[in-house]
Amino acid sequence: MLKALLEAFRHPKPDIELGAGSGFGTPSGRKPKGKAKDWSGTLKRLWSYLAVRKAKLGLVLFMVILSSGLSLLGPYMIGMAVDDYLEGAGGRSWGIFLGALSLVYILYSLTSWLQNIWMIEVAQETIYRMRTELFAYLHRLPISFFNRRQQGEIMSRLTNDIENVSSTLNSSAIQIFSSVLTLVGTVAVMLWLSPLLTLLTFIVVPLMLFGMRWITRRTGPLFKERQRNMGELNGYIEETLSGQRIIKAFSQETRVIQGFRERNNRIMLSGYWAQSISGFIPKLMNGLNNLSFAIVAGVGGLLAIHGSISVGVILVFVEYTRQFTRPLNDLANQWNTLLSAVAGAERVFEVLDEETEASDEGAAIALEHVAGAVQFSEVAFSYDGEGDTLQNISFEAKPGEMIALVGPTGAGKTTLIGLLSRFYDPSEGRIMIDGRDITSIKRESLRGHMAFVLQDSFLFKGSIRDNIRYGKLDATDEEVEQAAKLANAHSFIMRMPGGYDRMLSADGSGISQGQKQLLAIARAILADPAMLILDEATSSIDTVTEVKIQEGLQALMKGRTSFVIAHRLNTIRAADRILVLRGGRLIQQGSHEKLLQEEGLYQDLVQGQRKAAVN
């Protein structure tokens, strides 16, 4: 890693990707669609957010112009006062002069304060819109986007990257803006006072520009690498915190800590080189600033001795020389923040440039009523476009039927459910509900007629009552409790302190996995869907509890088309039809009794389960 960073420092490339292929950023080093590739593109997009508050930005600009003008007026007044004094000009009231000079600097302070306050207001509103847009956009992305990224890496874009943009807009943007105007104003006045001294001042400018360009071409890639490393570290932290039980169970604490150290070391190295190299800029600027001051003071003194220029003008020029190089110095000092902000903005825009979940067809409709007739016709699907996960799947489910999906791990059971709920669209074939292609149905309407109980039950931070009510937000307390009773969750809820008002922490920690699934089943019961999808819904429930909740599930599934992924015979044998999948193909279908009479995978699965139960 250190070698790569040093190589980048010695031989920079405009579009270098230090982390490409190393697992950082997107999978396999793939660049997201529409990634910002240059500064102008990124800054234009940032401006599109800022432009919403053009009026307030206009006021900020006006204050910047005033403060820049006042910063030039003060030294000029002092220089002219010195000339008047040396020339013995009379009639000047030093009290009036001091009062006027004080007023100039008071107004300068006031305008500087106003521009900062107003810019902070604009910046905070801009960041609010960016963060809100990014969060809302995440909910429009397909499931595949989240499958190929760590949660912590996504969170890093919502937090660290946007915060970098916020820091720049709050302080650096106004300082850069002010520095540019001050620079232009200073040069104009310097040319008016003495073109010769102005030309001497410009001697150091090419050196400044060359030095800044040489350094920033090397620091830009390093700041991008640092942002990528930060996102990767956040993903690792999120993963290890979520998997603490497994880590401790397998005594992998040492390995996990070592993994953290390696990732943390990458951040340290990229941050060290980025900050160290960019740290040359202010040192370079200070050195050239002193050189410029010496040239102006020396040559100006000679000109004053020969009467070509007044002492007051030299004083003004000496101060303006500092004001000429100070904006450049400010720009250099803010360069680190600006580079970090651009890198963060690029990562935010990478997500905003991702392809969203396919839009509903223009003629897509919302279903008022769903009977539950489902038909798969020669459906095929592939996650990566290369190997088919599902191949030539065809079957029909009549309204109210219970369809069980069985097969070994990786057979395509969960993928089939994902297609039915339009988390993915088939590569080939059609899926029909009540004789209508699901692509002609609005996704929100389609999923609104379904309820899901997944293998990994997820609960939100809040009360047990609110978690069950998530299935039907306008449900009464009585309806919530009735759903819990049908799911056989009422008894254990009442035994807990607070009962239905018991507050759960994130992801329902504090209760068992089986209790989580019971609450998830109650949530599905409360939703009262036309179609029910159970993906190993009873996998974490003991056999005794499973027998008790079968009655509740049977009552729920009565009159509703249900798709059940399960391995236990107690659930499978009650199905109207069992679909047996292997390698993405539908190899058997029929009732429990029919399939037991056939030689095949289903018979092998049942016999294997019976042997395991006996042993």
C-alpha positions as CSV (number, residue, x, y, z in Angstrom):
1,M,0.0,0.0,0.0
2,L,2.8,2.4,0.9
3,K,4.6,1.5,-2.3
4,A,1.5,2.3,-4.3
5,L,1.1,5.7,-2.6
6,L,4.7,6.6,-3.2
7,E,4.4,5.5,-6.9
8,A,1.3,7.7,-7.2
9,F,3.2,10.6,-5.7
10,R,6.1,10.2,-8.2
11,H,4.0,9.5,-11.3
12,P,0.6,11.0,-10.9
13,K,-2.2,10.3,-13.4
14,P,-5.2,12.6,-13.9
15,D,-7.7,9.8,-13.4
16,I,-5.7,7.5,-11.1
17,E,-7.8,4.9,-9.1
18,L,-5.5,3.8,-6.3
19,G,-8.0,1.4,-4.9
20,A,-9.2,-0.2,-8.2
21,G,-9.3,-4.0,-8.0
22,S,-8.4,-4.1,-4.4
23,G,-11.9,-4.4,-3.0
24,F,-12.4,-0.8,-2.3
25,G,-15.3,1.2,-3.7
26,T,-17.5,-0.9,-5.9
27,P,-17.1,-4.6,-6.3
28,S,-14.3,-5.8,-8.6
29,G,-13.2,-2.3,-9.1
30,R,-16.1,-1.5,-11.3
31,K,-16.8,2.2,-11.8
32,P,-20.4,3.1,-11.1
33,K,-22.4,4.5,-14.0
34,G,-22.1,8.2,-14.4
35,K,-19.3,8.7,-11.9
36,A,-18.0,12.2,-11.6
37,K,-14.7,12.3,-13.4
38,D,-13.6,15.9,-13.2
39,W,-13.7,18.8,-10.9
40,S,-15.9,20.9,-13.2
41,G,-18.6,18.2,-13.4
42,T,-18.6,17.8,-9.6
43,L,-18.6,21.5,-8.9
44,K,-21.4,22.1,-11.4
45,R,-23.6,19.6,-9.6
46,L,-22.8,21.2,-6.3
47,W,-23.8,24.6,-7.8
48,S,-27.2,23.1,-8.8
49,Y,-27.9,22.6,-5.1
50,L,-26.6,26.0,-4.1
51,A,-28.4,27.9,-6.9
52,V,-31.8,27.2,-5.1
53,R,-30.8,30.1,-2.7
54,K,-29.6,32.6,-5.4
55,A,-31.1,35.6,-3.5
56,K,-29.2,34.8,-0.3
57,L,-26.0,34.0,-2.3
58,G,-26.4,37.4,-3.9
59,L,-26.4,39.1,-0.5
60,V,-23.3,37.0,0.4
61,L,-21.6,38.2,-2.8
62,F,-22.5,41.8,-2.0
63,M,-21.0,41.5,1.5
64,V,-17.9,39.9,0.1
65,I,-17.4,42.7,-2.4
66,L,-17.9,45.3,0.4
67,S,-15.5,43.6,2.8
68,S,-12.9,43.2,0.0
69,G,-13.2,46.8,-0.9
70,L,-12.9,47.9,2.7
71,S,-9.9,45.7,3.2
72,L,-8.2,47.6,0.4
73,L,-9.4,51.0,1.6
74,G,-7.8,50.8,5.0
75,P,-4.1,50.5,3.9
76,Y,-4.6,53.1,1.2
77,M,-5.9,55.6,3.7
78,I,-2.9,55.0,5.9
79,G,-0.5,55.4,3.1
80,M,-2.0,58.6,1.9
81,A,-2.0,60.0,5.5
82,V,1.7,59.3,5.7
83,D,2.4,61.1,2.5
84,D,0.3,64.1,3.7
85,Y,2.3,64.2,6.9
86,L,5.7,64.0,5.2
87,E,4.7,66.7,2.7
88,G,3.6,68.9,5.6
89,A,0.1,69.2,4.2
90,G,-2.1,71.2,6.6
91,G,-5.7,71.2,7.4
92,R,-5.9,67.5,8.1
93,S,-7.7,66.6,11.3
94,W,-6.1,63.4,12.7
95,G,-9.2,62.9,14.8
96,I,-11.4,62.7,11.7
97,F,-8.9,60.4,10.0
98,L,-8.7,58.0,12.9
99,G,-12.5,58.0,13.2
100,A,-12.9,57.3,9.5
101,L,-10.3,54.5,9.6
102,S,-12.0,53.0,12.6
103,L,-15.3,53.1,10.8
104,V,-13.8,51.3,7.8
105,Y,-12.5,48.5,9.9
106,I,-15.8,48.2,11.9
107,L,-17.7,48.0,8.6
108,Y,-15.2,45.4,7.4
109,S,-15.8,43.3,10.5
110,L,-19.6,43.6,10.2
111,T,-19.7,42.7,6.5
112,S,-17.3,39.7,7.2
113,W,-19.6,38.5,10.0
114,L,-22.8,38.9,7.9
115,Q,-21.3,37.0,4.9
116,N,-20.2,34.1,7.1
117,I,-23.6,33.9,8.9
118,W,-25.6,34.0,5.6
119,M,-23.2,31.5,3.9
120,I,-23.6,29.1,6.8
121,E,-27.3,29.3,6.5
122,V,-27.1,28.5,2.7
123,A,-24.6,25.7,3.3
124,Q,-26.7,24.0,6.0
125,E,-29.9,24.2,3.8
126,T,-27.8,22.8,0.9
127,I,-26.5,19.9,2.9
128,Y,-29.9,19.2,4.3
129,R,-31.3,18.9,0.7
130,M,-28.3,16.7,-0.4
131,R,-28.6,14.4,2.5
132,T,-32.4,14.1,2.2
133,E,-32.1,13.5,-1.6
134,L,-29.5,10.8,-1.1
135,F,-31.5,9.0,1.6
136,A,-34.6,9.1,-0.5
137,Y,-32.7,8.0,-3.6
138,L,-31.4,5.0,-1.7
139,H,-35.0,3.8,-1.3
140,R,-35.4,3.9,-5.1
141,L,-32.4,1.7,-5.8
142,P,-32.9,-2.0,-6.5
143,I,-32.1,-4.7,-4.0
144,S,-29.1,-5.7,-6.1
145,F,-27.4,-2.4,-5.2
146,F,-27.5,-3.3,-1.5
147,N,-26.5,-6.9,-2.1
148,R,-23.2,-5.8,-3.5
149,R,-22.3,-3.2,-0.9
150,Q,-21.7,-3.2,2.8
151,Q,-24.1,-1.2,4.9
152,G,-21.3,0.7,6.6
153,E,-19.9,1.8,3.3
154,I,-23.3,3.2,2.2
155,M,-23.6,4.9,5.6
156,S,-20.2,6.5,5.1
157,R,-21.6,8.3,2.1
158,L,-24.5,9.6,4.1
159,T,-22.4,10.8,6.9
160,N,-18.6,11.3,6.4
161,D,-18.7,12.3,2.7
162,I,-21.6,14.7,3.0
163,E,-20.0,16.1,6.2
164,N,-16.8,16.9,4.2
165,V,-18.9,18.8,1.7
166,S,-20.6,20.6,4.6
167,S,-17.3,21.7,6.1
168,T,-16.2,23.2,2.8
169,L,-19.4,25.1,2.1
170,N,-19.5,26.4,5.7
171,S,-16.1,27.9,5.7
172,S,-13.8,27.2,2.8
173,A,-16.3,28.3,0.0
174,I,-16.7,31.8,1.3
175,Q,-13.0,32.1,2.0
176,I,-12.1,31.0,-1.5
177,F,-14.7,33.4,-2.9
178,S,-13.5,36.3,-0.8
179,S,-9.8,35.5,-1.7
180,V,-10.5,35.6,-5.4
181,L,-12.3,39.0,-5.2
182,T,-9.6,40.4,-2.9
183,L,-6.9,39.2,-5.3
184,V,-8.6,40.9,-8.3
185,G,-9.2,44.2,-6.4
186,T,-5.6,44.2,-5.0
187,V,-4.1,43.7,-8.5
188,A,-6.3,46.5,-9.9
189,V,-5.2,49.1,-7.3
190,M,-1.6,48.0,-7.5
191,L,-1.5,48.5,-11.2
192,W,-3.0,52.0,-10.7
193,L,-0.4,52.9,-8.1
194,S,2.7,51.5,-9.7
195,P,2.8,49.2,-12.7
196,L,6.5,48.5,-12.2
197,L,6.2,47.3,-8.6
198,T,3.1,45.3,-9.6
199,L,5.2,43.6,-12.3
200,L,7.9,42.8,-9.7
201,T,5.2,41.3,-7.4
202,F,4.0,39.1,-10.3
203,I,7.5,37.5,-10.5
204,V,6.5,34.9,-7.8
205,V,3.1,34.1,-9.3
206,P,4.4,31.5,-11.9
207,L,6.4,29.8,-9.1
208,M,3.2,29.7,-6.9
209,L,1.1,28.3,-9.7
210,F,3.6,25.7,-10.7
211,G,4.2,24.6,-7.2
212,M,0.5,24.3,-6.5
213,R,-0.2,22.4,-9.7
214,W,2.7,20.0,-9.0
215,I,1.5,19.2,-5.5
216,T,-2.3,19.1,-6.1
217,R,-1.9,16.6,-9.0
218,R,-0.4,14.2,-6.4
219,T,-2.7,15.0,-3.5
220,G,-6.0,14.7,-5.4
221,P,-5.8,10.9,-5.9
222,L,-4.6,10.4,-2.3
223,F,-7.7,12.2,-0.9
224,K,-10.0,10.1,-3.0
225,E,-8.2,7.0,-1.8
226,R,-8.6,8.2,1.8
227,Q,-12.4,8.5,1.3
228,R,-12.6,5.1,-0.2
229,N,-10.6,3.6,2.7
230,M,-12.9,5.4,5.2
231,G,-16.0,3.9,3.6
232,E,-14.4,0.4,3.6
233,L,-13.4,0.7,7.2
234,N,-17.0,1.8,8.2
235,G,-18.3,-1.2,6.3
236,Y,-15.9,-3.5,8.3
237,I,-16.9,-1.9,11.6
238,E,-20.6,-2.4,10.8
239,E,-20.0,-6.0,9.8
240,T,-18.0,-6.9,12.9
241,L,-20.5,-5.2,15.3
242,S,-23.4,-7.0,13.7
243,G,-21.5,-10.3,13.9
244,Q,-20.3,-10.1,17.5
245,R,-21.9,-13.3,18.6
246,I,-20.3,-15.3,15.8
247,I,-16.9,-13.6,16.4
248,K,-16.9,-14.5,20.0
249,A,-18.4,-18.0,19.4
250,F,-15.4,-18.8,17.1
251,S,-12.9,-16.9,19.2
252,Q,-11.9,-14.7,16.2
253,E,-11.4,-11.5,18.2
254,T,-7.6,-11.4,17.4
255,R,-8.2,-11.9,13.6
256,V,-10.9,-9.2,13.6
257,I,-8.7,-6.7,15.4
258,Q,-5.9,-7.4,13.0
259,G,-8.3,-6.8,10.1
260,F,-9.3,-3.5,11.6
261,R,-5.6,-2.6,12.0
262,E,-4.9,-3.3,8.4
263,R,-7.8,-1.1,7.2
264,N,-7.0,1.6,9.7
265,N,-3.4,1.5,8.5
266,R,-4.5,2.2,5.0
267,I,-6.4,5.3,6.2
268,M,-3.4,6.4,8.2
269,L,-1.0,6.0,5.2
270,S,-3.3,7.7,2.6
271,G,-4.2,10.5,5.1
272,Y,-0.5,10.9,6.0
273,W,0.7,11.3,2.5
274,A,-2.3,13.5,1.5
275,Q,-1.8,15.8,4.4
276,S,2.0,15.8,4.2
277,I,2.2,16.6,0.5
278,S,-0.6,19.2,0.6
279,G,1.1,20.7,3.7
280,F,3.9,21.8,1.3
281,I,1.5,24.4,-0.2
282,P,1.3,26.9,2.7
283,K,5.1,26.5,3.3
284,L,5.7,27.3,-0.3
285,M,3.3,30.2,-0.3
286,N,4.9,31.7,2.8
287,G,8.4,31.5,1.4
288,L,7.3,33.1,-1.9
289,N,5.4,35.7,0.1
290,N,8.5,36.7,1.9
291,L,10.4,36.8,-1.3
292,S,7.8,39.1,-2.9
293,F,7.9,41.4,0.2
294,A,11.7,41.7,0.0
295,I,11.6,42.5,-3.7
296,V,8.9,45.2,-3.3
297,A,10.6,46.7,-0.2
298,G,14.0,46.8,-1.8
299,V,13.1,48.2,-5.2
300,G,10.5,50.5,-3.6
301,G,13.1,52.0,-1.3
302,L,15.4,52.7,-4.2
303,L,12.6,54.3,-6.2
304,A,11.7,56.5,-3.1
305,I,15.3,57.6,-2.7
306,H,15.3,58.8,-6.3
307,G,11.9,60.5,-5.9
308,S,10.1,58.2,-8.4
309,I,7.6,57.1,-5.7
310,S,6.4,58.4,-2.4
311,V,6.9,56.7,1.0
312,G,3.2,56.4,1.4
313,V,2.8,54.5,-1.8
314,I,5.6,52.1,-0.7
315,L,3.7,51.5,2.6
316,V,0.5,50.8,0.7
317,F,2.4,48.5,-1.7
318,V,4.0,46.6,1.0
319,E,0.6,45.9,2.6
320,Y,-1.0,45.2,-0.8
321,T,1.9,42.8,-1.5
322,R,0.8,40.8,1.6
323,Q,-2.8,41.2,0.6
324,F,-1.9,39.9,-2.9
325,T,-0.2,36.8,-1.6
326,R,-2.6,36.3,1.3
327,P,-5.5,35.3,-0.9
328,L,-3.2,32.8,-2.7
329,N,-2.1,31.6,0.7
330,D,-5.7,31.2,1.9
331,L,-6.5,29.3,-1.3
332,A,-3.6,27.0,-0.6
333,N,-4.6,26.5,3.0
334,Q,-8.2,25.6,2.0
335,W,-7.0,23.3,-0.8
336,N,-6.9,20.3,1.5
337,T,-10.5,20.8,2.6
338,L,-11.6,21.4,-1.0
339,L,-9.9,18.3,-2.3
340,S,-11.6,16.2,0.5
341,A,-15.0,17.8,-0.2
342,V,-14.7,17.1,-4.0
343,A,-13.8,13.5,-3.2
344,G,-16.8,13.2,-0.8
345,A,-19.1,14.9,-3.3
346,E,-18.0,12.4,-6.1
347,R,-18.8,9.5,-3.8
348,V,-22.3,11.0,-3.1
349,F,-22.9,11.5,-6.8
350,E,-21.8,8.0,-7.6
351,V,-24.8,6.8,-5.6
352,L,-27.1,9.4,-7.2
353,D,-25.9,8.2,-10.6
354,E,-26.8,4.5,-9.9
355,E,-29.7,3.2,-12.0
356,T,-32.8,3.2,-9.9
357,E,-35.3,0.3,-9.7
358,A,-37.0,0.2,-13.1
359,S,-39.9,2.6,-13.3
360,D,-43.5,1.3,-13.5
361,E,-44.8,1.1,-17.1
362,G,-46.6,4.2,-18.2
363,A,-49.9,2.2,-18.3
364,A,-49.3,0.4,-15.0
365,I,-52.3,0.3,-12.8
366,A,-53.0,-0.1,-9.1
367,L,-54.9,-3.2,-8.2
368,E,-58.0,-2.7,-6.1
369,H,-58.6,-6.4,-5.5
370,V,-56.4,-9.5,-5.9
371,A,-57.8,-13.0,-6.1
372,G,-54.4,-14.6,-6.0
373,A,-54.1,-16.6,-9.2
374,V,-50.4,-16.8,-10.1
375,Q,-48.8,-18.1,-13.2
376,F,-45.1,-18.5,-14.1
377,S,-44.6,-19.1,-17.9
378,E,-41.1,-20.2,-18.9
379,V,-39.4,-17.8,-16.5
380,A,-35.6,-17.5,-16.5
381,F,-33.4,-15.2,-14.4
382,S,-29.8,-14.4,-13.9
383,Y,-28.2,-12.1,-11.3
384,D,-25.0,-11.4,-13.3
385,G,-26.2,-11.9,-16.9
386,E,-23.9,-14.9,-17.3
387,G,-25.2,-18.0,-15.5
388,D,-29.0,-18.6,-15.1
389,T,-30.2,-18.8,-11.5
390,L,-33.6,-19.9,-12.6
391,Q,-34.3,-21.7,-15.9
392,N,-37.6,-22.3,-17.7
393,I,-39.9,-22.2,-14.5
394,S,-43.5,-22.8,-15.3
395,F,-46.4,-23.5,-12.9
396,E,-49.8,-22.2,-11.8
397,A,-51.2,-21.4,-8.4
398,K,-54.9,-21.1,-8.0
399,P,-56.5,-18.5,-5.7
400,G,-56.2,-19.6,-2.0
401,E,-53.7,-22.4,-2.7
402,M,-50.7,-22.9,-0.5
403,I,-47.5,-23.5,-2.6
404,A,-44.4,-24.9,-0.9
405,L,-41.0,-24.4,-2.3
406,V,-38.3,-27.0,-1.4
407,G,-34.9,-27.9,-2.6
408,P,-31.3,-27.7,-1.6
409,T,-29.5,-24.5,-0.7
410,G,-29.0,-22.4,-3.9
411,A,-31.8,-24.1,-5.8
412,G,-33.5,-20.7,-6.5
413,K,-36.3,-20.7,-4.0
414,T,-35.8,-17.2,-2.6
415,T,-35.0,-15.9,-6.0
416,L,-38.4,-17.1,-7.3
417,I,-40.1,-15.2,-4.4
418,G,-38.0,-12.1,-5.3
419,L,-39.3,-12.3,-8.9
420,L,-42.9,-12.7,-7.7
421,S,-42.6,-9.5,-5.5
422,R,-40.7,-7.7,-8.3
423,F,-37.5,-7.1,-6.4
424,Y,-36.1,-8.4,-9.7
425,D,-37.6,-8.8,-13.1
426,P,-37.2,-12.0,-15.1
427,S,-34.7,-12.2,-17.9
428,E,-37.2,-14.3,-19.9
429,G,-40.8,-15.4,-19.6
430,R,-43.8,-13.8,-17.9
431,I,-45.3,-13.8,-14.4
432,M,-49.0,-13.3,-14.2
433,I,-51.3,-12.4,-11.3
434,D,-55.0,-12.8,-11.9
435,G,-54.2,-13.0,-15.7
436,R,-52.3,-9.7,-15.7
437,D,-48.6,-9.4,-16.3
438,I,-47.0,-8.1,-13.1
439,T,-45.0,-5.6,-15.2
440,S,-48.3,-3.8,-15.9
441,I,-49.0,-3.5,-12.1
442,K,-47.5,-0.7,-10.0
443,R,-44.9,-2.1,-7.6
444,E,-46.3,-0.4,-4.6
445,S,-49.8,-1.8,-5.4
446,L,-48.4,-5.3,-6.0
447,R,-46.4,-5.4,-2.8
448,G,-49.3,-3.8,-0.9
449,H,-51.3,-7.0,-1.5
450,M,-48.5,-9.1,-0.1
451,A,-47.2,-9.8,3.3
452,F,-43.7,-11.1,4.0
453,V,-42.2,-13.2,6.9
454,L,-38.6,-13.7,6.0
455,Q,-36.0,-16.0,7.5
456,D,-34.1,-13.1,9.1
457,S,-36.9,-11.2,10.9
458,F,-36.1,-7.5,11.3
459,L,-37.6,-5.3,14.0
460,F,-37.3,-1.6,14.3
461,K,-36.4,0.5,17.3
462,G,-39.6,1.1,19.1
463,S,-42.3,-0.6,21.1
464,I,-43.6,-4.1,20.4
465,R,-47.0,-2.7,19.6
466,D,-45.5,-0.3,16.9
467,N,-43.5,-3.1,15.4
468,I,-46.6,-5.3,14.9
469,R,-48.5,-2.2,13.7
470,Y,-46.0,-1.8,10.9
471,G,-48.1,-4.2,8.9
472,K,-51.1,-1.8,9.2
473,L,-50.4,1.6,10.4
474,D,-54.0,2.5,11.2
475,A,-54.7,-0.7,13.2
476,T,-56.3,-0.3,16.6
477,D,-54.7,-1.7,19.8
478,E,-57.3,-4.5,19.8
479,E,-56.4,-5.5,16.2
480,V,-52.7,-5.6,17.1
481,E,-53.3,-7.8,20.1
482,Q,-55.6,-10.1,18.1
483,A,-52.9,-10.6,15.5
484,A,-50.4,-11.4,18.2
485,K,-52.7,-14.0,19.7
486,L,-53.1,-15.7,16.3
487,A,-49.3,-15.8,15.9
488,N,-49.0,-17.2,19.5
489,A,-47.0,-14.2,20.5
490,H,-49.5,-12.7,23.0
491,S,-48.4,-14.9,26.0
492,F,-44.7,-14.1,25.8
493,I,-45.4,-10.4,25.2
494,M,-47.6,-10.2,28.3
495,R,-44.8,-11.8,30.4
496,M,-42.4,-9.1,29.4
497,P,-42.1,-5.8,31.5
498,G,-44.3,-3.3,29.8
499,G,-46.1,-5.8,27.7
500,Y,-47.0,-4.4,24.2
501,D,-45.4,-1.1,25.2
502,R,-42.0,-2.7,25.9
503,M,-39.4,-0.8,24.0
504,L,-37.1,-2.8,21.7
505,S,-33.6,-1.6,20.7
506,A,-32.3,-1.7,17.1
507,D,-33.1,-4.9,15.3
508,G,-35.0,-6.2,18.4
509,S,-31.9,-7.1,20.4
510,G,-33.0,-8.3,23.9
511,I,-35.5,-10.9,22.7
512,S,-34.8,-14.3,21.2
513,Q,-34.7,-15.0,17.4
514,G,-37.8,-17.2,17.8
515,Q,-39.7,-14.3,19.5
516,K,-38.7,-12.0,16.7
517,Q,-40.2,-14.3,14.1
518,L,-43.4,-14.6,16.1
519,L,-43.7,-10.8,16.1
520,A,-43.0,-10.8,12.3
521,I,-45.7,-13.4,11.8
522,A,-48.1,-11.2,13.9
523,R,-47.2,-8.2,11.7
524,A,-48.0,-10.2,8.6
525,I,-51.3,-11.4,10.1
526,L,-52.3,-7.8,10.9
527,A,-51.6,-6.7,7.3
528,D,-54.4,-9.0,6.1
529,P,-52.8,-9.5,2.7
530,A,-54.3,-11.2,-0.4
531,M,-51.0,-13.1,-0.8
532,L,-48.6,-14.4,1.9
533,I,-44.9,-15.2,1.5
534,L,-43.2,-17.2,4.2
535,D,-39.4,-17.7,3.8
536,E,-38.3,-20.1,6.5
537,A,-40.7,-18.3,8.8
538,T,-40.5,-21.0,11.4
539,S,-36.9,-21.9,11.2
540,S,-36.0,-20.3,14.6
541,I,-39.0,-21.6,16.4
542,D,-38.9,-24.8,18.5
543,T,-41.1,-27.7,17.5
544,V,-43.6,-27.2,20.4
545,T,-44.1,-23.6,19.5
546,E,-44.3,-24.4,15.8
547,V,-47.2,-26.8,16.4
548,K,-49.0,-24.1,18.4
549,I,-48.7,-21.5,15.6
550,Q,-49.7,-23.8,12.8
551,E,-53.4,-23.1,13.6
552,G,-52.8,-19.4,13.4
553,L,-50.9,-19.7,10.1
554,Q,-53.6,-22.0,8.7
555,A,-56.3,-19.4,9.6
556,L,-54.2,-16.7,8.0
557,M,-53.5,-18.6,4.8
558,K,-57.1,-19.7,4.4
559,G,-58.5,-18.1,1.2
560,R,-55.1,-16.5,0.5
561,T,-52.5,-17.6,-2.0
562,S,-49.4,-18.5,0.0
563,F,-45.9,-19.3,-1.0
564,V,-43.9,-21.0,1.7
565,I,-40.2,-21.9,1.8
566,A,-39.7,-24.5,4.5
567,H,-37.9,-27.7,5.1
568,R,-39.9,-29.1,8.0
569,L,-42.5,-31.7,7.1
570,N,-45.1,-30.2,9.4
571,T,-45.2,-27.2,7.1
572,I,-44.6,-28.9,3.8
573,R,-47.2,-31.7,4.0
574,A,-50.0,-29.2,4.4
575,A,-49.3,-27.5,1.1
576,D,-51.8,-27.9,-1.8
577,R,-48.8,-28.2,-4.2
578,I,-45.1,-28.6,-3.6
579,L,-42.5,-27.3,-6.1
580,V,-39.2,-29.0,-6.0
581,L,-36.3,-27.0,-7.3
582,R,-32.7,-28.0,-8.0
583,G,-30.0,-26.0,-9.8
584,G,-32.6,-23.4,-10.8
585,R,-34.9,-25.8,-12.5
586,L,-38.4,-27.1,-11.5
587,I,-37.9,-30.8,-11.5
588,Q,-41.0,-32.0,-9.6
589,Q,-44.4,-30.6,-8.5
590,G,-47.4,-32.1,-6.8
591,S,-48.9,-32.9,-3.4
592,H,-47.0,-34.4,-0.5
593,E,-48.5,-37.8,-1.1
594,K,-48.0,-37.8,-4.8
595,L,-44.3,-36.8,-4.6
596,L,-43.6,-39.4,-1.9
597,Q,-44.7,-42.1,-4.5
598,E,-42.3,-40.8,-7.0
599,E,-38.6,-41.6,-7.0
600,G,-36.8,-38.3,-7.0
601,L,-35.3,-35.5,-4.9
602,Y,-38.4,-34.9,-2.8
603,Q,-38.5,-38.5,-1.7
604,D,-34.8,-38.3,-0.8
605,L,-35.3,-35.1,1.2
606,V,-38.2,-36.5,3.2
607,Q,-36.4,-39.8,3.9
608,G,-33.2,-38.0,4.9
609,Q,-35.2,-35.7,7.3
610,R,-36.9,-38.7,8.9
611,K,-33.6,-40.5,9.4
612,A,-32.2,-37.3,11.0
613,A,-35.2,-37.1,13.4
614,V,-34.8,-40.8,14.4
615,N,-31.1,-40.3,15.1
